[in-house]
Each structure stands twice: as C-alpha cells, then as structure tokens.
Amino acid sequence: MADSYNGSMPAPRLELRSVSKTYRNNGQPVPVLRDISLSLAPGDITAIVGRSGCGKTTLLNLAGAMDLPTSGEVLIDGRATSSLSDAELTALRRRRIGFVFQFFQLLPTLTVLENVELPLLLAARRQSAQAALDRLTWVGLEEKASSLPYQLSGGQMQRVAIARALVHSPDLLLADEPTGNLDTASGNRVLELLRESAERFGATVLLATHSPEAASLAGRRIHLRDGRIESID
C-alpha cells in the first residue's frame, strides 16, 4: 500500500478517495456521486443513508467493483479497482465480496441449497455443498435446503441471500436495502445476521438503507444528499 498506518490501527479494507461518478443521458453528463471519501476497516459496519436517488446504490456498486469511478480511486486492501483487468475484477467479486440485494436475487429454478452453493461453484471451490449447508444452518434454514425460493417467506429468502453472500467468507459484505421488503420481525432477524457477519466472520459491512432501524445497526452512518456526503455520525 502507498500509505503507511499506525501499527495499532488496522489498514482499511475498503477506501474511497475523492470518488465521483458521472453517467451520460442523451449525451449530457449526469453527476451521481461527487468527491466521496471514506475508509472502512475489517469488522466495521457502516450505513449509507439518504433519500432515494441520492447515490447509495451507485456507491455500493463502486465499492463492490461492479462499476468504476469516473474520477478518484476505490481501493480494496490498498489496490485500486481501476487498476485491475476484467478477469481480476471478476475474481475479486467472486472471492472477496458478498452482495445482499433488496429483492433477494435468488434463482427460481434452483433449490435453496443450490442457490447458496452457487458462488462456490463459480469459483470452483471444493466441498461446496457442505459449506453451503453450514451457512444455511447458521441462518437457521437447513430444513429448507431442498425447497425452491417460491416456497419461502420474504424473510426466509433474505436469510438465504445472506447465507449465499457469506458462503465464501468474503472480506467485504455489501447490502442494498436489505430490510426494504420485510416485516419488522424478519427485518430485525436480518439485521442480527448482518451484525453477526462482522463479529463472527470479520466481514466489513457496508449497507445502504433509508430505514432508521437498519441504520442503527451501524457503528457509523454516512448521510448522502445529492451525491455528496452531508454528514457523518
């Protein structure tokens, strides 16, 4: 890494340095993020909060190497995502990053166990079925291993999505409105699992949410407004 850190302070797992993102619409520039800087250490839980359209999902996409910044740098363990080849970016996402989406993104024709196992199969990991079952057991759904997604409740589907996101023990867990479509009890269980993912697996958790309950999970809340950091608490 280019920077040196105090030996008592962990080096950032994820760092955004003066990151901006601009898209184009009919040839016209549309700024979405402007000069975002933040740093997350292993085990940190950070919430990105703000109204719809403020740039939360775009920030997660940049943090997860799903997209590249227009300017500035996104670094994972000190390495800029913009310096990686397409193959390296794919490997990074498959091995180091877990994603949890608002609408679950489970494949309807695969069983619950197969959905959880899928990231390991894509990464050609051995003993993938046992690892998937272990994660299902952790989220309390091992008895649903042979079920199809349509046979689950919304809360159960999100728990399966969390098991899938963590099946490969990622360093970075990104959650986009993880409780947005859940009732209060299911949402609270999902938040407990996100907290445990940081405490038990050492994942760095970054979640985008407009829910005060979800935001309260985080040790730090970054408030976005019109693509800029308005405040941090």
PyMOL commands that set and color helices and strands:
alter all, ss='L'
color gray80, all
select helices_A, chain A and resi 56-63+81-83+86-96+112-122+128-138+142-144+149-151+154-166+184-201+212-215
alter helices_A, ss='H'
color red, helices_A
select strands_A, chain A and resi 14-25+28-40+45-49+71-76+79-80+97-100+172-176+204-209+220-225+228-232
alter strands_A, ss='S'
color yellow, strands_A
deselect
rebuild
show_as cartoon
